[in-house]
């Protein structure tokens, strides 16, 4: 896994924890930024991704719900929700237009490592739709 992928996974971890604990994303981020002996410091790129997600969370959930074709967010595996939310934040609000394909591929690979057998295809398809609509949505 590349260092960029590890940074994305760390951001996904924060999104997953906030969702699982039903806590505010920025509160969980603040807790995770406190370094303990049990973990390494949260990379600044991961912090930036979480902050981007927090700033646009409502819009991101709306877009994911709209474009997931009969698969509501609450029925998705929690890991997939965290991957999709983080990926959508990066694609819609952070990634350069010419790098979206690579970003989508990274999130599909992360889904392959962290989630179910069907998740990479689902994550890839949904993030691809958002990438195609990025200029319209943004």
Secondary structure as UniProt FT lines:
FT   HELIX           3..20
FT   TURN            21..22
FT   HELIX           25..33
FT   TURN            37..38
FT   HELIX           44..55
FT   HELIX           57..67
FT   HELIX           73..75
FT   HELIX           78..93
FT   HELIX           97..99
FT   HELIX           100..114
FT   TURN            117..118
FT   HELIX           119..137
//
